[in-house]
């Protein structure tokens, strides 16, 4: 619960680069501070506020933004989570010249990567962070030529990646196991996909879908969604879904550390047939 400098700020402090952290960019004083650097280019990554028109106009060649999606798909606050949640198989980095609108600017560079079927937001974030650095450095090194022919975004495929809330992360067991696999990986590690267990909220951190038609486990063919069906040989907790089942491998009970599902079952008193609640409490 303490304000902690991000790595960029730590680097600036260590190397003596000018550093300031305004609450917003709408004051004349902040505009003057920015203008005093006489910058050719501003570079913006993962900044949570829109830049005012007066700030956008300060640098000679504009403001360059690295956004973690293939624009115009997933404009907005949570492109990484929403891409995994939707089951996208590819994503990437879009480098754009910023406008007043939310991620609406023309594109000056794109780098693409595949999303694996085990990808979490944490792992994809780290891959995209490295890709962003590489993509933006190439563009900056080649500036201003690299900025001279920006391509307007298409209106086809436009979709917004809305900000994540705790309600978004709630597990609806009536959905298919495949969709819940996307859901859990999208919200790992934070805020964590969750449901209500026998002793309070459970964050489901790691799980995998199971085909009921192919499993060798002795479980019913059409279980009630949210029903605890059994414990497999590896200790995973098998939960019925709207279609097929989910093997929960790691979770975190309220007020406790993350643990293997088998360890949770040893102490939770969850009995076969009990339902995990998927309503907000």
Secondary structure, DSSP 8 states (H G I E B T S, - for coil): ------HHHHHHHHHT------S-S-SHHHHHHHHTT--S-EEEES--S---HHHHTTSTT-EEEEESSSTTEEEES-HHHHHHHTT-SEEEEEEEE--SSTT-S-EEEEEEEE--TT--HHHHHHHHHHHHHHHHHHHHHTTTGGGTT-B---STT-EEE----TTTTB--TTSBHHHHHHHHHHTTTTT-EEEEETTEEEEEEEEEEE-TTT--S---SS--TTBEEEE-TT--EEEE-SBSEEEEEEEEETTS--EEHHHHHHHH---TT-B-B-S--
